[in-house]
């Protein structure tokens, strides 16, 4: 009797759409630019199901639905893609699926992607306290993979910091010398490191700097 109850309750607990999987885990290679996954499902109910929309947790992730209406017994799929861009390390991307399923109108699908580090940036951010002199500080950048990675340029904008890139061992070791134009005021900046790796779609990385103090007037 208990087995029968469980069999009856299982479809209701999961709704009409039965998903082959709700989560994928991907370990990317250093030269990879993106990761993709396919989430397949089937309408196991007795009535049609319409998926009204599919959203993602960030602009770096896209999700494509093959159609919107699924008849009983019909199969479907969602193709998701995550563009790495500046991201490294463990990444969690969520795809939200909205439908007229009376039991489960919203489903969350996840992509867990480990994006290998191409560059080691230490420290990731430098800062100056209110009372500090505007002396230069150093961010050390080293290649974290076997292939050489050339930092072709650094974009610092027209912000409150001056930067100088030193190529100690081109393709392997760099230093980014950061100097605030003044201290004692509140300021922040992000530096974009442009590289030549991979050659098909060169990636960018970031470092940060800030000064602590009164708000800039």
Secondary structure as UniProt FT lines:
FT   HELIX           2..14
FT   STRAND          17..19
FT   STRAND          23..27
FT   TURN            30..31
FT   STRAND          34..43
FT   STRAND          49..56
FT   TURN            59..60
FT   STRAND          61..65
FT   STRAND          69..70
FT   TURN            72..73
FT   STRAND          75..83
FT   TURN            85..86
FT   STRAND          89..99
FT   STRAND          106..115
FT   STRAND          119..122
FT   STRAND          125..128
FT   TURN            130..131
FT   STRAND          137..143
FT   STRAND          151..155
FT   TURN            157..158
FT   STRAND          161..169
FT   TURN            170..172
FT   STRAND          173..180
FT   STRAND          184..195
FT   TURN            199..200
FT   STRAND          204..211
FT   STRAND          213..215
//
